Amino acid sequence: MTTPPRIRPPFDADERTQLVGWLDTQRAIVHYKCAGLSEEDAHRQVLPTSPLMTMAALVSHLRWVEHAWLEVLFLGGPAAGNPSLLDEPEDADMRVEGVPLAKLLEEYAQQCTRSDRIIAAHPLDETGKHPDFRSAAASLRWMLIHLVEETARHAGHLDIVRELLDGEKGYY
């Protein structure tokens, strides 16, 4: 899989283009941070107090976060099957021992494609539909802003973990 381009949205773009553009930029940084990483390093723990904070685990988490916000909370789809919505085990979406990084990145890319279709098909003011989660009351706009924040925060984690793994650094 090729690394997606890291392109910031135009300064004068409309709101939707800016929101999706910034989300796409952060998503691309996730792929960029994982490029050329060995399988062993993808699953290596570098923070003793956060053993699940690995490159592979962060990619998996981001995939399931997009699924939770857009397919479950926004569209009202079933929560079953999304490990990020489980109470036990804690951080189930980050438990990816033995799952190849390439598979996790591909699943993340596929989820992003599904998310983009959802975003394109609905107005930003539309609210979520899931009756069992309070967060579903948020608008698509709010959810997109949250996804930009969540993805950017974890892209920063990926940046730090990658540097601790092999010294590779670079933001953009």
Beta strands, then each sheet from edge to edge (+ up, - down):
end
